[in-house]
Amino acid sequence: MRLQTDEQTINDLRIFSKSDVPGIYDLYNDTHTRGGEAALREMFLNPMSDRELLNHRSGMIEQFSKANVTFPYKAILFDMAEKYLMHTNDTGRNASNTSIFGEKEILNGVTSVIDLIKISLKFLQSGEVTAIKSYTEERMEILALLTDPVFEPVVRENSGGKLPYATVTAFDTLFRVREHQKIKKLLSYIFRLDVYLSVAAVANKRKFVFPKALEKGQYELKLEGLYHPELQHPKSNDMVLNSVQPIVFLTGANMAGKSTLLRAVSTAVYIAHMGFPVAAKSMSFPVLDGIYTTINLPDNLGIGASHFYAEVLRVKKVAQELHQGKSLFIIFDELFRGTNVKDAHEGTVEITNAFSKKSNSMFIISSHIVEAGEQLVQNPHVRFQYLPTRMKGHTPEYTYTLEEGITEDRHGMIIIKNEGILETLKNGRKRCSVVV
């Protein structure tokens, strides 16, 4: 089963690079092959909503990371093999009849495929790989493919790459015509292995932790030492959401770190549903049906919608999904920021109270309207946390560390004054003398 999400969430979390800024995908991409990169991207586009599959993948990658298993192939093998196999006619006719492909390229291609098969056999039969119990089923599938009698001549081949012309021709027909689909299948297995080993290496390098997916019906998200994986010197935080208190109402001044925290939590939830390690000290989570975030919601000019109406449509979409009984993880950053304070206040209170009744889903709602939080205090299903600002003279300093309660920080005018905006409007800038 696939975890439901949408383009808005993918963009909010910056799963993929945008405007030359690396994405979360790039942090995990330590693959050695183009096929591995494509397989990793496909996994990022299709997070899972199946506990058994999640725990299996997570456990397998964790075992690879503990064993520190390295990718046994050289990238150049795949460059030659993939180029060679591209010139294949799947209808069964010899590819050389329809493609311009020289004898040297055929020899290089045949040799590379032979090497891939032999290296795969040796690697899969090694002690370090047979010890990875979670990989046993996939390993046996690959071995069954490699030990197919049709590949017996390949396994026996020991000429050291100096193949006679007749042998090259026979292997060429085998690889590109008769058993082309089996070779393609072998490559797909190797590309997945490339992903597993690269993500395992990333986990070791970055000290990421492997989350634990809870039994069905358990609705508790528990994060310890959470941080955003892109930060160089992050401040970590703990967070708990459960069926008793499924909502965190988050407050804090501008620049206090609310949006970064929201991205950190939602990124961890998204990555956990891929069976990948996350940026935290520990994490346990319920397997959910979907994740939807609203952090950087743009106006929808295509339908003539204002920012506020786009927010309303977003809330409506979430409400419809919740009404169907789905278990969702929802984030709204500055809910109803596109309208006036009074409407935003009322809307935030009403929507938060309604969300609090959905005990099988989880929500984080951030807001500048602390009065809404003060009104929501009566709701026992809402947890209140904030990111504080400490004043050092007239300069605000940010701890980026969650505290319980509702903020009383109101430092907007201090920042405006510190930047000298009013003085600039009144007196203008001092002109600098320019020497030509």
C-alpha positions in Angstrom: 0.0 0.0 0.0 1.2 3.5 -0.8 1.2 6.4 1.6 -1.0 9.1 0.2 0.5 12.6 -0.3 0.5 15.3 -2.9 2.7 17.8 -4.8 2.1 20.5 -2.2 3.7 18.3 0.5 6.5 17.2 -1.8 7.4 20.8 -2.4 6.9 21.9 1.2 9.5 19.3 2.3 11.7 19.9 -0.7 12.0 16.2 -1.3 13.7 16.9 -4.6 16.1 19.7 -5.6 14.6 22.9 -6.8 16.4 25.9 -8.3 19.7 24.2 -7.8 19.1 23.8 -4.1 19.6 20.2 -3.0 16.6 18.2 -1.7 16.1 15.5 0.8 16.6 12.9 -2.0 20.1 14.3 -2.5 21.0 13.7 1.1 20.2 10.0 0.8 21.6 9.6 -2.7 25.0 7.9 -2.4 24.3 5.5 -5.2 26.9 4.2 -7.6 24.7 3.7 -10.7 22.2 5.6 -12.8 19.8 2.7 -12.3 20.3 3.0 -8.5 19.5 6.8 -8.7 16.3 6.0 -10.6 15.3 3.3 -8.1 15.9 5.6 -5.2 13.8 8.4 -6.8 11.0 5.9 -7.3 11.1 5.0 -3.6 10.9 8.7 -2.7 7.9 9.1 -4.9 6.2 6.1 -3.4 6.4 6.0 0.4 4.6 2.9 1.9 1.7 2.4 4.2 2.3 -1.3 5.0 3.9 -2.1 8.4 5.3 -5.4 7.3 7.0 -4.0 4.2 8.3 -1.0 6.1 9.9 -3.0 8.9 11.3 -5.5 6.4 13.1 -2.8 4.4 14.1 -0.8 7.4 15.5 -3.9 9.1 17.4 -5.0 6.0 19.1 -1.6 5.5 19.9 -1.5 9.2 21.6 -4.9 9.0 23.6 -3.7 6.0 24.6 -0.6 7.9 25.8 -2.6 10.9 27.7 -5.0 8.8 29.2 -2.1 6.8 28.7 -4.0 3.5 30.0 -2.1 0.5 28.8 -2.1 -3.1 31.0 -4.7 -4.9 30.8 -3.4 -8.5 32.7 -0.7 -10.4 30.5 2.0 -11.9 32.2 1.6 -15.3 30.7 -1.9 -15.6 27.2 -0.4 -15.6 28.2 2.3 -18.0 29.3 -0.3 -20.6 26.5 -2.8 -19.8 23.6 -0.3 -19.9 24.9 1.2 -23.2 25.3 -2.2 -24.6 21.9 -3.5 -23.5 20.1 -0.4 -24.8 20.9 -1.6 -28.4 18.5 -4.6 -28.0 15.5 -5.5 -30.0 12.9 -7.0 -27.7 11.1 -8.7 -30.5 13.8 -11.3 -30.6 15.7 -10.3 -33.7 19.4 -9.6 -33.4 19.9 -6.0 -32.3 22.8 -5.5 -34.7 20.4 -5.6 -37.6 18.6 -2.5 -36.5 21.3 -0.5 -34.6 24.8 0.7 -35.5 26.9 -1.0 -32.9 30.6 -1.8 -33.4 32.4 -5.0 -32.6 34.4 -3.3 -29.9 31.2 -2.0 -28.2 29.8 -5.5 -28.4 32.9 -7.1 -26.9 32.9 -4.5 -24.0 29.2 -5.0 -23.4 29.5 -8.8 -23.4 32.5 -8.7 -21.1 30.8 -6.3 -18.7 27.7 -8.5 -18.4 29.9 -11.5 -17.8 31.7 -9.6 -15.0 28.4 -8.5 -13.5 27.1 -12.0 -13.3 30.3 -13.4 -11.8 30.7 -10.6 -9.2 27.0 -11.0 -8.2 27.4 -14.7 -7.6 30.6 -14.2 -5.5 29.0 -11.4 -3.5 25.7 -13.1 -2.8 27.5 -16.2 -1.6 29.8 -14.3 0.7 29.5 -14.6 4.4 28.8 -10.9 5.0 25.8 -11.1 2.7 24.4 -14.4 3.8 24.4 -13.1 7.4 21.8 -10.4 6.4 18.7 -12.4 7.2 16.3 -9.8 6.0 17.9 -9.9 2.5 17.6 -13.7 2.3 14.5 -13.8 0.2 15.7 -11.3 -2.4 19.2 -12.9 -2.4 17.7 -16.3 -3.2 15.7 -14.8 -6.0 18.8 -13.4 -7.6 20.7 -16.6 -7.1 17.9 -18.6 -8.7 18.2 -16.2 -11.7 22.0 -16.5 -11.9 22.1 -20.3 -11.5 19.6 -20.7 -14.3 21.2 -23.4 -16.7 21.2 -20.8 -19.6 23.9 -18.8 -17.7 26.1 -21.9 -17.0 28.5 -21.1 -19.9 28.9 -17.6 -18.4 29.8 -18.9 -15.0 32.3 -21.3 -16.5 33.9 -18.6 -18.7 37.5 -18.1 -17.6 39.3 -16.6 -20.6 40.1 -13.4 -18.8 38.3 -11.2 -21.3 40.1 -12.5 -24.4 37.1 -14.0 -26.0 37.1 -15.6 -29.4 34.8 -14.0 -32.0 32.4 -17.0 -32.0 32.1 -16.9 -28.2 31.4 -13.2 -28.2 28.7 -13.7 -30.8 27.1 -16.5 -28.8 27.1 -14.5 -25.6 25.8 -11.5 -27.5 22.8 -13.4 -28.7 22.3 -14.8 -25.2 22.4 -11.4 -23.5 20.6 -9.2 -26.0 18.1 -11.6 -27.6 17.4 -14.9 -25.9 17.7 -13.9 -22.3 17.5 -10.2 -22.4 14.6 -10.0 -20.0 16.5 -12.0 -17.4 19.5 -9.7 -17.7 17.3 -6.7 -17.3 15.8 -8.3 -14.2 19.3 -9.0 -12.8 20.1 -5.3 -13.3 17.0 -4.2 -11.5 18.0 -6.4 -8.5 21.4 -4.8 -8.5 20.0 -1.3 -8.7 17.9 -2.0 -5.6 20.9 -3.4 -3.8 22.7 -0.2 -4.7 20.0 1.8 -3.0 20.0 -0.4 0.2 23.8 -0.1 0.5 24.0 3.6 -0.2 21.2 4.4 2.3 23.0 2.2 4.8 26.2 4.2 4.2 24.3 7.4 4.7 22.9 6.2 8.0 26.4 5.4 9.2 27.9 8.6 8.0 25.2 10.9 9.3 24.3 8.8 12.4 20.7 8.5 11.4 18.4 6.2 13.3 16.0 3.5 12.0 12.4 4.2 13.1 10.1 1.5 14.5 6.7 1.1 12.9 4.1 0.3 15.6 1.4 -2.4 15.5 -1.9 -1.5 13.7 -4.2 0.5 16.0 -1.4 2.1 18.0 -1.5 5.9 17.4 1.6 7.4 19.0 4.3 9.3 17.2 7.3 9.6 19.5 10.4 11.5 18.4 13.5 12.0 20.5 16.4 14.2 19.4 14.7 15.2 16.2 16.4 17.7 13.9 16.2 18.7 10.2 18.8 16.7 8.2 19.9 19.6 6.1 21.1 21.7 9.1 24.8 21.9 9.7 24.6 22.6 13.5 21.0 21.7 14.4 19.2 22.0 17.7 17.3 18.8 18.4 13.8 18.5 19.9 11.5 15.9 21.3 7.9 15.5 20.3 5.0 13.2 21.1 1.6 13.0 19.5 -1.0 10.3 20.4 -4.7 9.4 20.4 -5.2 11.3 23.7 -3.5 14.5 22.4 -3.4 14.2 18.6 -2.7 18.0 18.2 0.2 20.2 18.9 -0.6 23.9 18.9 2.7 25.6 18.1 3.4 29.2 18.8 6.5 31.4 18.5 7.8 34.6 17.1 9.0 35.1 13.5 12.4 33.5 13.0 12.0 31.4 16.2 12.2 28.3 14.0 8.6 27.1 13.7 8.7 26.3 10.0 12.0 24.5 10.3 10.6 22.4 13.1 7.5 21.6 11.1 9.6 20.5 8.2 11.8 18.4 10.5 8.8 16.5 11.9 7.0 16.0 8.6 10.2 14.9 6.8 10.9 12.3 9.5 7.3 11.0 9.1 7.7 10.9 5.3 11.1 9.2 5.4 9.9 6.7 8.0 7.2 5.6 5.7 9.9 4.7 3.2 11.7 2.4 5.6 14.7 4.7 5.6 16.7 6.1 8.6 15.8 9.5 9.9 17.6 12.5 11.6 16.8 11.7 15.2 18.0 9.8 18.2 15.0 7.5 18.2 11.6 7.3 16.5 8.5 5.2 16.8 5.5 5.9 14.6 2.0 4.6 13.6 1.7 3.5 10.0 -0.6 6.1 8.5 -2.7 6.4 5.4 -1.4 9.8 4.3 0.6 12.9 5.0 -0.4 16.4 4.0 1.5 19.6 4.8 0.7 23.2 4.2 3.8 25.3 4.9 4.4 27.3 1.7 1.0 27.5 0.1 0.9 29.7 -3.0 -2.0 31.6 -4.5 -3.7 29.6 -7.2 -3.7 32.1 -10.0 -4.9 29.4 -12.4 -8.4 29.4 -10.8 -8.2 33.0 -9.6 -7.9 31.9 -6.0 -6.4 34.2 -3.3 -4.1 32.8 -0.6 -7.0 32.6 1.9 -9.2 30.7 -0.5 -6.3 28.3 -1.3 -6.1 27.7 2.4 -9.8 27.0 2.7 -9.6 24.5 -0.2 -6.7 22.8 1.5 -8.5 22.5 4.8 -11.5 21.2 2.8 -9.4 18.5 1.1 -8.1 17.4 4.5 -11.5 17.3 6.0 -12.8 15.1 3.2 -10.0 12.6 3.7 -10.5 12.6 7.5 -14.3 12.0 7.0 -13.5 8.8 5.2 -11.8 7.5 8.4 -8.2 7.7 7.1 -5.3 8.0 9.5 -3.4 11.1 8.4 -0.5 13.3 9.5 -1.4 16.9 8.9 0.6 20.2 9.3 -0.8 23.7 8.9 1.8 26.5 9.3 0.1 29.8 10.2 -3.4 28.5 9.6 -5.6 31.1 7.8 -2.8 33.6 7.5 -4.4 34.9 4.3 -7.3 36.6 6.0 -7.9 39.2 8.8 -7.0 38.5 12.4 -10.6 38.1 13.6 -11.5 35.5 11.0 -8.2 33.8 11.4 -8.7 33.6 15.1 -12.2 32.1 14.9 -11.3 29.8 12.0 -8.2 28.5 13.8 -10.1 27.7 17.0 -13.0 26.0 15.2 -10.8 23.9 12.9 -8.4 22.9 15.7 -11.3 21.8 18.0 -12.8 19.7 15.1 -9.4 18.1 14.3 -8.9 17.2 18.0 -11.8 14.7 17.7 -9.9 12.6 15.1 -7.9 10.4 17.5 -6.5 8.2 14.7 -4.8 11.1 13.0 -2.1 13.6 14.1 -1.9 17.4 13.6 0.5 20.2 14.2 -0.9 23.7 13.8 1.3 26.7 14.2 -0.1 30.2 14.7 0.9 33.8 15.5 -2.5 34.3 17.1 -1.7 33.4 20.7 -5.3 34.5 21.7 -6.5 31.4 19.8 -4.3 29.3 21.8 -5.5 30.8 25.0 -9.1 29.9 24.0 -8.1 26.4 23.1 -6.5 25.7 26.5 -9.8 24.3 27.6 -9.5 21.4 25.1 -7.7 18.5 26.8 -6.9 16.9 23.4 -4.6 19.8 22.4 -0.9 20.0 23.5 0.6 23.5 23.6 4.3 24.0 22.8 6.3 27.0 21.7 9.7 28.1 20.5 10.9 30.9 22.7 12.7 34.2 22.1 15.2 35.6 24.6 15.9 39.3 24.6 19.5 40.4 25.0 19.1 44.1 25.4 17.1 45.1 22.3 18.3 42.1 20.3 16.2 38.9 20.1 18.0 35.6 20.4 16.4 32.2 19.5 16.9 29.0 21.4 15.2 26.8 18.8 14.3 24.5 21.7 10.6 23.5 22.3 9.0 24.4 25.6 5.6 23.6 27.0 2.9 26.3 26.9 2.0 29.3 24.7 4.5 32.0 23.9 4.1 35.5 25.2 6.8 36.8 22.8 5.8 39.9 20.8 9.0 41.2 19.3 7.9 42.2 15.8 8.2 46.0 16.4 11.6 45.5 18.1 12.9 43.9 14.9 11.3 46.6 12.7 13.0 49.3 14.8 16.3 47.5 14.9 16.4 47.5 11.1 15.9 51.3 11.1 12.9 51.1 8.7 10.9 54.0 10.3 14.1 56.1 10.5 14.8 55.4 6.8 11.2 56.4 5.8 11.5 59.6 7.9 15.0 60.7 7.1 16.1 58.7 4.1 19.5 57.0 3.7 22.7 58.9 4.0 24.3 59.3 0.7 27.8 58.0 0.2 30.2 60.2 -1.8 31.2 58.5 -5.1 34.6 59.2 -6.7 34.5 58.7 -10.5 
